Amino acid sequence: MNRILSFRNPMLTKIIMDEKIFGYGSLVWKPGFENYSERILGYITNYERRFYQISKYHRGTEHNPGRVVTLLPKEGARTYGVCYTIKEQTEGIFETLNQRECVVETFELLKTLFYPLDGREPYQVKIYIATKFNPNFDIQPEETIADIIYHASGNSGTNIEYLYKLLNFMKKELPHVSDDHLLALDDIIKSKYSLIN
């Protein structure tokens, strides 16, 4: 059973966490910290990755919001990503993670099972998710999301760069896995804007 710890202070820095953190968005290619001892590919269950979180800083602005991924509960689903084992639990790591992942009024730090692809037994990890209860959660059709992603840009770069880095991670490191949502957005953008990744 998943265990959830809820916090309402987005600037909280002193969070007591396990040393294993699962990334499914930008953390897969840019963790923001270097002192990890292990980076393992794998998946968690009963959640699917969706571009349902509005981004007004990293991949968009107040006037032209972008999108980043979050997790949506779905029985039987799998979300693939990376688990990092942190060498030292320093406050600086959590400051970085909270700035990136917790810039909403309500966030949840969820504890769940991670299934490594190297054959090891599953183990507990913690992940950041932006839930449907936060003001920046917004479900839209994939064509609408694709248009937003194509046009948006923020402090961390263009929104389409975010999508393509996530797609490239999947293609290069998990070529046997198909993420229908990511592929659908890619297909719409290629078709509508004649853009090739």
Beta strands, then each sheet from edge to edge (+ up, - down):
strand 1: 3-7
strand 2: 20-23
strand 3: 36-55
strand 4: 66-86
strand 5: 107-116
strand 6: 123-129
strand 7: 153-154
strand 8: 157-158
sheet 1: 1+ 5- 3+ 4- 2+
sheet 2: 1+ 5- 6+
sheet 3: 7+ 8-
end
